[in-house]
């Protein structure tokens, strides 16, 4: 009786192992596809981040150059027109003080 029970257990154990092996063989390609899709998504995100970083860097350089040109232009105007510049500064100061003083 014990030998028969052992044989039955052995058959069930063997069947369970075979079932696990079949399931593993079927699941493995699906896992590979999911992993490949995840890798592709990460690669695309990295490429977009690199492109965005490069674009921001270019725009920062352009804004810095524009700021430098504007500063140089304003400096030149003030040197060439000191009284007019003083009048503009006084008028701007008055307008700003009125705007802030009404609050």
Buried (B, 14 or more C-beta within 10 A) or exposed (E): EEEEEEEEEEEEEEEEEEEEEEEEEEEEEEEEEEEEEEEEEEEEEEEEEEEEEEEEEEEEEEEEEEEEEEEEEEEEEBEEEEEEBEEEEEEEEEEEEEEEEEE
